[in-house]
Amino acid sequence: MGRTELYGDDPQNQTEGDGILQNTKTEYGSSERTSVVWPEMEQLLPPLSVEQFSSLESDILEDGCYAPIIVNEDMVIVDGHNRFRICEKHGLPFKMLVFSFADLLEAKQWALDTQKGRRNLDKWELGKIALKLKPGIEARARKNMSAGGGDQKSKGAKSGLTALSGPISPISTRKELANTVGIGEVTMGKAMQIDERAPAAIKEALDNGELSC
């Protein structure tokens, strides 16, 4: 098998409550199970600065990795990639706490919500994260429309099937993205336009904090 399959249709891989994450209370040591790094999860958030990474590394070298790394039921890391990299670099033990997520989008949203409280992410950084979530949000919207119109007989429900034949409204998508990362809809629209049309120099200036979104 190639890439690790994070989420399937097996009900055993779903959370109770359909869409609500679950702390399974299962914990493993790094000597017991091997964690998996999936680039799509590791690259969701902007990397730490050299100073931030160095500070975290010094803290772990002094006190150990006392906070567990969060993994899903397939042992894929959802939160704690920097701590994992530092422990791996220095051969340090760490704990892994297993959470169950309904799908990949829920795992990404949880990681974002967790990290937003720890980092000072600006609007441009949040906008870029939202754009990474866009395919999952659109896929979920299509799935919801299909479920709402498939087995219902009302005209309102059947209209969902018609909506499936066309693209999701850009305005609705923009609003959903904005709500997901906690920025205004207008700001999200600016981020989308910059991502699509702005020259590389503008994006680089935003990345470096020389401009604001």
N, C-alpha and C positions, 0 to 999 in steps of 0.2 A: 504493500500500500504506500502511496506517496504522502501527501500532506495529511497531517493529523486531522481527523474529522472531529470538529469541536462539538457540533450539535446535530442530532439526527431527529427522526420522527418517532423514535422509540419513546413511549410514555414514561419509561423508567428514567429517561434523561431530562424530563420536564419537572419544573418546580410545582409544588402544591399551590393551588390558587391561580395557575395559568398566567404567568407573567410576573409573579412576585418572587424575588430572589429568596433563597433560603440558606441560612447558615447551617450546614449539616452537623456541626460540632465535631467533625472528624478532623483530626490533626495528625500529621506525619512529620518525622524528622527527616532531614536531608539524607541520612544514611539508610532510611527505610524505603523511600520512593524517589524516583527521578522526575524532576519538574521539566516542563517543556516550554520553550520560548517561541511564541508565534509572532512574527514581525508586525502583523496588523495590530496586535494588541500593544506591543512594545513601542511602536511608533505613533500611537494615537496622540500622545501628549508631547509637547516640545521637550527636547533634552534639557537636563540640568546644565547650568553654567559650570565652567571649570571650577569656580570657587565653591558653588553649591555641592558639586560631586565630591570635591576634596574634603569639605566639612563633614559630609555624611560618612565618607570613608574613614576619617579620623575618629568619628563618634563610634562607628562599628568596631574599629580596631581596639578602641579603649574599653567599650562596654559590651561588645558582642551584638549580634543581631537579635535584639529582644522582641521586636515586633514581628509577628508571623507574616509570611508572604502568602497572599491570597491566590488560590488556584481553583480551577473548576474541577468537575468530576473526572475529567480526562488528564488532570495534573498540568493543564496549561495555565501559565501565570497570567493573572488578571491585574493584580496590583502588587508592586514591589520589585519591579525589574532592576532598578538601580541597586537595591540591597542585594538582590540575587547576584548581579554582576560583581559586586564587591566581595561577597562571600566566596564566589567561585574563583575570583582572582587570588584570594589569600587562603583558600582552603579552609574556610570557617564553616561551622555547622549552622543550620537555621531551621526554623519550624515552618510548616506549611499548613494553613487552615483551608479546608475545602468548602466552597460555596457552590450552590446549584443555581444556574441561571436558565431562564426559559429559552433564550437564544443569544446570539452573538451581540446583537444591538443592546440588549439589556446589560450584558457584561460590560460593554463599552461605556454605557451611560453610568453604570455604577462606579466604574474606575474614574470617570470624569468627575462625578459628584464628590467622590472621596478626595481626589487630588485638588479640586478647586479650593477646598478649605486649607490646603497646605501651601499652595503656590499663589503668587500674585500674577495671574494670567491677565494680559490686557485684552481689549476687545478684538484686535486683529488675531491674536492667538486663539481666542475662543471661536472666532468665525472660521478659522482654518480647521479647527477640530470639528465644528458642525458640518463642514463640507465633507469630511471623512465619514461622518455618520449618515450623509444624505442617501446613499444607495440602500442602506438598511431601513431607513425611515420610509422611503418610497416603497420598498418591498413589503413592509408591514402594512402600509396604507392599502396597497393592492390586495393583500391577503384579507384585510378587514372588510373591504368592499365586496370581495368574493363571498366571504362568509355571511355577510349581511344580506346578500341578494340571492344566494344559491338555493336555499330551501324555503324561502318565504314566498307567499303568494300575493302580498300587497303590492300595489303599484309603486309605492315608495321604496320597497325593498328591491323590486325588480329593476328599478332605475339604476341601482348599483351596478348591475351587469352592463348596462349601456355605458356607464362611466369607465368601465374597465377597458373599453376599446380605444379610448383616447388617453393622452398624457395627463398626469396629475397637475392640477393648477399650480403654476409657479408661485403664486401668492400664498397658497396654502402650504406649500413646501417651505417657503421662506419663513412663514410664521412658525411652523413646527420646528424648524432648525433653530430659530431664535429662542424659542421656549426651552429647547433641549439644553442649550448651553448658558441660558440666562442673560441674553443681551436683547436689545430692542430690535424690532422687525426692520426698521430703517437701517440700523447699523448692519444687520445681517445682509440686507440688500446691497449695501456698499461693499461689504466683504466679498459677496458673490461677483459683483461687477469687477472689483479689483482682481480677483482670482482669474476671471475670464479674459479681461482686456488690458490690464495695466502692464507696462513693461517691467522687465526683470529688475531694473534699478529701483523702481518704486516698491516692489515687493521686498527687495533686500533692505531698503530703508525702514520699512515697517517691521521686518524681522529684527532689525538692530535697535529698534526703539527710537529711531530718528524722526519718524512720522507716526501719527496716530490715525486710527480708522474712524 
